[in-house]
Amino acid sequence: MQHKIFETSFASVYPLYVAKVERKGRHKDDLDQILRWLTGYEQTVLDAHIAQGTTFRDFFGDAKALNPNRTLIKGVVCGVRVEEIENPLMQNIRYLDKLVDELAKGRAMVKILRS
């Protein structure tokens, strides 16, 4: 069974991510930085995906340079350990959720980006 988030527009969730990080004193530019780190997208490509209403499936499916260090992301999102998620698309979505959570909690960018 496919989860409905796979066909959800990334553009519909992006403003929620922005609002979450801005409520905690971070910036949209910080969010975009972690998105570029995770996906390998240039900012213009990221902006195009947002403008086009790309689904999460296509957003991650088009990312040909997913950061190999994303597997260093550990922890729990929605009650599930991200490192134990078997579906690669769901795991990438939850990696993103975890990064957004870390950004909103004020974690240093160097730690968020696993540098």
ABEGO torsion letter per residue (X at the ends): XBBAAAABBAAAAAAAAAAAAAAAGBBAAAAAAAAAAAAGBBAAAAAAAAAAGBBAAAAAAABAABBAAAAABBEBBGGBBAAABABAAAAAAAAAAAAAAAAAAGBBAAAAAGX
